[in-house]
Amino acid sequence: MLDRRGLLTGSAAGAAIFGFDPGLALAQAGGTPVKIVFPFGAGGGGDAISRLVAEWIAPELKRSVIVENRTGADGRIGIGSVKSSPPDGNTLLITTGPTMRLMPLVHKAPGYDPFNDFAPISLLARFEFCVAAALNTGINSMKEMATWVKANPDKATYGLPGAGTIPHFTGVALSKLIGVDMRRLPYRGGAPAMNDLVGGQIPLSVGTVADALQQHRAGKVRILAVTSKTRSPFLPEVPTLTESGFNLESEAWYGFWAPAGTPEAVVATLNAAVTEALKVEANRKRLEGVGLIPVGTTPARLVEIMRENTAQWSGIVKESGYTMEQ
């Protein structure tokens, strides 16, 4: 049973500050559900947090909240649909930080400006990446992976949850360290890539810990290393890439946005609802259960983090020479 006492108390305080009734925040659309767009497929960690956020904010908005998995063009279709929606708070976006900050770096015409086309609400949760192997490869460590890749360069393919993403550039950097140009295979989200890894259709993947965690624990794939600076709290027995002899680090997060021009009072209500929900222990455990580390920030802090991350990755993207046109 979801404990919403903290959520409701915090949001009521926000309403008093802004002189704003959150129950009427989205009254323009009557009984029409509020829609959260997640621009990738169902089944992964991002889909899970989108559905949890929908559940958490619905009582505060006094409206039903649905999640739409609007896939395509590596997230640009779903993101673009939110950009072009009326700024009334009825259409919202949850996506990864990389799709917001990296896509404009790699695509000649991404169709959106992450800083000017959206109203930030909150960073929701951090997540870590990992390198995983299919069981039929017999690979048990990063050292064995490097040996296998060098011996099988024609088979050295890795799945990832979309081109132009952090896993993409992590894979590019890893290829450079190994000395073999591994072929990337982008999917529409992490879950389809993991399904093919479980089935042995691809030998390797670079994706989120959240998407690989349950399959690893079930013995259906093998996580070789995590890409974060320190070992994951979810996989303390698994070494980092650095510990495995590869000087490489990366991690990312999920964020929450509305279209630019959304009234500040609506943004404040949404921020209060979601950040208070992220403080509730039961809610935090649900996120941790799918490999996500709860955060919650102010809208201003979300913008700061986006700028910091853009600076971190712009040089790596430029050096890779990768661009997208379609």
C-alpha positions as CSV (number, residue, x, y, z in Angstrom):
1,M,0.0,0.0,0.0
2,L,1.6,3.3,-1.1
3,D,2.2,5.7,1.8
4,R,1.2,9.1,0.5
5,R,1.1,11.1,3.8
6,G,4.4,12.7,3.2
7,L,3.6,13.5,-0.4
8,L,0.3,15.1,0.4
9,T,1.7,17.1,3.3
10,G,4.6,18.5,1.3
11,S,2.4,19.4,-1.7
12,A,-0.1,21.2,0.5
13,A,2.7,23.3,1.9
14,G,3.7,24.1,-1.7
15,A,0.2,25.1,-2.5
16,A,0.1,27.5,0.5
17,I,3.4,29.1,-0.7
18,F,2.1,29.8,-4.2
19,G,-1.5,30.5,-3.2
20,F,-2.4,27.8,-5.6
21,D,-4.8,24.8,-5.4
22,P,-3.1,21.8,-6.8
23,G,-6.4,20.1,-7.1
24,L,-7.3,22.6,-9.8
25,A,-3.9,22.7,-11.4
26,L,-4.9,21.0,-14.6
27,A,-8.6,21.7,-14.6
28,Q,-8.5,23.0,-18.2
29,A,-8.8,19.5,-19.6
30,G,-11.7,18.3,-17.4
31,G,-11.6,14.6,-17.0
32,T,-9.0,13.9,-19.6
33,P,-6.0,12.1,-18.2
34,V,-2.7,13.8,-17.7
35,K,-0.2,12.1,-20.0
36,I,3.4,11.3,-19.2
37,V,5.4,10.5,-22.4
38,F,8.3,8.1,-22.1
39,P,10.0,8.0,-25.5
40,F,11.2,4.4,-25.4
41,G,9.6,1.0,-25.1
42,A,7.8,-0.6,-22.2
43,G,9.5,-2.9,-19.8
44,G,12.8,-1.2,-18.8
45,G,13.8,0.9,-15.8
46,G,12.7,4.2,-17.5
47,D,9.2,2.8,-18.2
48,A,9.0,1.6,-14.5
49,I,9.8,5.0,-13.0
50,S,7.4,6.7,-15.5
51,R,4.6,4.5,-14.2
52,L,5.5,5.0,-10.6
53,V,5.6,8.8,-11.0
54,A,2.2,8.6,-12.7
55,E,0.9,6.7,-9.7
56,W,2.4,9.2,-7.2
57,I,1.2,12.4,-8.8
58,A,-2.4,11.3,-9.7
59,P,-3.9,11.8,-6.2
60,E,-2.3,15.2,-5.9
61,L,-3.6,16.4,-9.3
62,K,-7.0,14.7,-8.7
63,R,-6.8,13.3,-12.2
64,S,-5.8,10.0,-13.7
65,V,-2.3,10.0,-15.1
66,I,-1.3,7.6,-17.9
67,V,2.1,6.7,-19.5
68,E,2.5,6.7,-23.2
69,N,5.4,4.8,-24.7
70,R,6.0,6.9,-27.8
71,T,9.0,5.3,-29.4
72,G,11.0,6.1,-32.5
73,A,14.0,8.1,-33.8
74,D,16.0,7.3,-30.7
75,G,13.6,9.2,-28.4
76,R,13.1,12.3,-30.6
77,I,9.6,11.5,-31.6
78,G,8.3,11.3,-28.1
79,I,10.3,14.3,-26.9
80,G,9.2,16.3,-29.9
81,S,5.5,15.5,-29.2
82,V,5.9,17.0,-25.7
83,K,7.7,20.1,-27.0
84,S,4.7,20.8,-29.4
85,S,2.0,20.1,-26.7
86,P,0.1,23.0,-25.1
87,P,2.0,24.3,-22.0
88,D,-0.8,23.5,-19.6
89,G,0.7,20.7,-17.7
90,N,-1.5,18.0,-19.3
91,T,1.4,16.5,-21.3
92,L,4.7,15.8,-19.5
93,L,8.0,14.1,-20.3
94,I,10.1,11.6,-18.5
95,T,13.3,10.7,-20.3
96,T,17.0,10.1,-19.7
97,G,19.4,13.0,-19.2
98,P,21.5,11.8,-22.2
99,T,18.6,12.0,-24.6
100,M,18.2,15.6,-23.6
101,R,21.8,16.7,-23.4
102,L,23.5,14.4,-25.9
103,M,21.1,14.3,-28.8
104,P,21.7,18.0,-29.6
105,L,25.4,17.2,-29.7
106,V,25.2,14.4,-32.2
107,H,22.2,15.2,-34.4
108,K,22.3,17.9,-37.0
109,A,18.6,18.7,-36.5
110,P,17.4,17.1,-33.3
111,G,14.1,19.1,-33.4
112,Y,14.3,20.4,-29.9
113,D,16.5,22.5,-27.6
114,P,16.7,20.9,-24.1
115,F,17.2,24.2,-22.3
116,N,14.7,26.4,-24.2
117,D,11.9,24.1,-25.3
118,F,11.1,22.5,-21.9
119,A,10.2,23.6,-18.3
120,P,12.4,21.5,-15.9
121,I,10.5,19.9,-13.0
122,S,13.0,17.5,-11.2
123,L,15.8,15.0,-11.6
124,L,14.2,11.8,-10.5
125,A,16.8,9.1,-10.1
126,R,20.3,8.2,-11.1
127,F,21.3,5.0,-12.8
128,E,24.4,3.2,-13.6
129,F,25.5,1.4,-16.8
130,C,27.1,-2.0,-17.1
131,V,28.7,-4.3,-19.7
132,A,27.0,-7.7,-19.9
133,A,27.6,-10.9,-21.8
134,A,25.3,-13.6,-23.1
135,L,25.8,-17.0,-21.4
136,N,26.6,-18.7,-24.7
137,T,29.8,-16.7,-25.1
138,G,31.3,-18.2,-22.0
139,I,32.7,-14.8,-21.0
140,N,33.0,-14.3,-17.2
141,S,35.1,-11.1,-16.9
142,M,36.2,-8.0,-18.7
143,K,39.6,-9.6,-19.3
144,E,37.9,-12.6,-20.9
145,M,35.7,-10.3,-22.9
146,A,38.7,-8.4,-24.4
147,T,40.3,-11.7,-25.3
148,W,37.0,-13.0,-26.9
149,V,36.5,-9.7,-28.9
150,K,40.1,-9.8,-30.2
151,A,39.6,-13.5,-31.3
152,N,36.2,-12.9,-32.8
153,P,36.2,-9.4,-34.3
154,D,33.5,-10.3,-36.9
155,K,31.2,-11.4,-34.1
156,A,32.0,-8.5,-31.7
157,T,28.5,-6.8,-31.6
158,Y,27.0,-5.1,-28.6
159,G,23.4,-4.1,-28.1
160,L,22.5,-0.7,-26.6
161,P,19.3,1.1,-25.8
162,G,19.5,3.7,-28.7
163,A,22.1,5.5,-30.8
164,G,23.6,8.7,-29.6
165,T,23.3,7.6,-25.9
166,I,25.8,7.3,-23.1
167,P,25.9,3.5,-23.6
168,H,26.7,4.2,-27.3
169,F,29.7,6.4,-26.4
170,T,30.7,4.1,-23.6
171,G,30.9,1.3,-26.1
172,V,32.9,3.5,-28.5
173,A,35.4,4.3,-25.8
174,L,35.6,0.7,-24.7
175,S,36.2,-0.4,-28.3
176,K,39.1,2.0,-28.4
177,L,40.6,0.7,-25.2
178,I,40.3,-2.9,-26.4
179,G,41.7,-2.1,-29.8
180,V,38.8,-3.6,-31.8
181,D,36.0,-1.7,-33.5
182,M,33.0,-3.4,-32.0
183,R,29.8,-3.1,-34.0
184,R,27.0,-1.3,-32.2
185,L,23.4,-2.5,-32.5
186,P,20.9,0.2,-31.3
187,Y,17.5,-1.0,-30.0
188,R,14.4,1.0,-29.1
189,G,15.0,0.8,-25.4
190,G,16.9,-1.3,-23.0
191,A,14.4,-4.1,-22.6
192,P,14.5,-5.3,-26.3
193,A,18.3,-5.4,-26.2
194,M,18.3,-7.4,-23.0
195,N,15.8,-9.9,-24.4
196,D,18.2,-10.6,-27.3
197,L,21.1,-10.9,-24.9
198,V,19.2,-13.4,-22.8
199,G,18.3,-15.3,-26.0
200,G,21.9,-15.3,-27.2
201,Q,21.1,-13.4,-30.4
202,I,23.8,-10.8,-29.5
203,P,26.9,-11.6,-27.5
204,L,27.3,-8.4,-25.5
205,S,25.4,-5.3,-24.4
206,V,26.2,-1.9,-22.8
207,G,23.1,-0.7,-21.0
208,T,21.7,0.2,-17.6
209,V,22.2,-1.8,-14.5
210,A,18.4,-1.4,-14.1
211,D,17.7,-3.3,-17.3
212,A,20.2,-6.1,-16.7
213,L,19.9,-6.6,-12.9
214,Q,17.1,-9.1,-12.7
215,Q,18.4,-11.2,-15.6
216,H,21.8,-11.2,-14.0
217,R,20.4,-12.3,-10.7
218,A,18.4,-15.0,-12.4
219,G,21.5,-16.3,-14.1
220,K,20.3,-15.6,-17.6
221,V,23.1,-13.1,-18.5
222,R,26.4,-12.1,-16.8
223,I,27.2,-8.6,-15.8
224,L,31.0,-8.2,-16.2
225,A,31.5,-4.7,-14.9
226,V,29.7,-1.5,-13.9
227,T,30.7,1.8,-15.5
228,S,30.3,4.0,-12.4
229,K,33.1,5.5,-10.4
230,T,32.4,3.1,-7.5
231,R,30.8,-0.3,-7.3
232,S,27.0,-0.3,-7.6
233,P,25.0,-0.7,-4.3
234,F,22.9,-3.2,-6.2
235,L,25.9,-5.3,-7.4
236,P,28.6,-5.0,-4.8
237,E,30.3,-8.1,-6.0
238,V,30.8,-6.8,-9.6
239,P,33.9,-4.7,-10.3
240,T,34.0,-1.3,-12.0
241,L,35.5,-0.9,-15.4
242,T,38.4,0.9,-13.7
243,E,39.0,-2.0,-11.3
244,S,38.9,-4.3,-14.3
245,G,41.7,-2.4,-16.0
246,F,39.7,-0.1,-18.3
247,N,40.0,3.6,-17.4
248,L,36.4,4.5,-18.2
249,E,33.5,5.9,-16.2
250,S,29.9,6.8,-17.0
251,E,26.4,7.1,-15.5
252,A,23.2,9.0,-16.1
253,W,19.7,9.7,-14.8
254,Y,16.0,10.2,-15.5
255,G,14.4,13.6,-15.4
256,F,11.0,15.1,-15.5
257,W,9.9,18.0,-17.8
258,A,6.9,20.0,-19.1
259,P,6.6,22.0,-22.3
260,A,8.2,25.5,-22.1
261,G,5.8,28.1,-20.9
262,T,4.0,25.8,-18.5
263,P,2.9,28.1,-15.6
264,E,5.3,28.2,-12.6
265,A,2.5,27.2,-10.2
266,V,1.9,24.0,-12.2
267,V,5.6,23.2,-12.3
268,A,5.8,23.9,-8.5
269,T,2.9,21.5,-7.8
270,L,4.5,18.7,-9.9
271,N,7.9,19.3,-8.3
272,A,6.5,19.2,-4.8
273,A,4.4,16.0,-5.5
274,V,7.3,14.1,-7.0
275,T,10.1,15.2,-4.7
276,E,8.0,14.5,-1.6
277,A,7.1,11.0,-3.1
278,L,10.8,10.3,-3.5
279,K,11.4,10.9,0.2
280,V,8.9,8.1,1.2
281,E,10.9,5.0,2.1
282,A,8.5,2.6,0.4
283,N,8.7,4.6,-2.8
284,R,12.5,4.6,-2.7
285,K,12.6,0.9,-2.2
286,R,10.4,0.4,-5.3
287,L,12.9,2.4,-7.4
288,E,15.8,0.6,-5.9
289,G,14.1,-2.7,-6.8
290,V,14.6,-1.9,-10.5
291,G,18.1,-0.6,-10.1
292,L,17.5,3.1,-9.7
293,I,18.9,5.5,-7.1
294,P,16.3,8.0,-6.0
295,V,17.3,11.7,-6.1
296,G,14.7,14.6,-6.5
297,T,15.9,18.1,-7.1
298,T,14.6,21.7,-7.7
299,P,14.0,22.7,-11.3
300,A,17.0,25.0,-11.2
301,R,19.3,22.2,-10.0
302,L,18.1,20.0,-12.9
303,V,19.2,22.7,-15.3
304,E,22.6,23.0,-13.6
305,I,23.2,19.2,-13.9
306,M,22.2,19.3,-17.6
307,R,24.8,22.0,-18.2
308,E,27.5,20.1,-16.2
309,N,26.8,16.9,-18.2
310,T,26.9,18.6,-21.5
311,A,30.3,19.9,-20.7
312,Q,31.5,16.5,-19.6
313,W,30.4,14.7,-22.8
314,S,30.8,17.3,-25.6
315,G,34.5,16.6,-26.1
316,I,34.0,12.8,-26.2
317,V,31.2,13.1,-28.7
318,K,33.2,15.4,-30.9
319,E,36.3,13.1,-30.8
320,S,34.1,10.1,-31.8
321,G,33.1,11.8,-35.0
322,Y,29.6,10.4,-34.7
323,T,26.6,12.4,-36.1
324,M,23.0,11.6,-36.8
325,E,21.0,12.9,-39.7
326,Q,17.7,11.0,-39.6
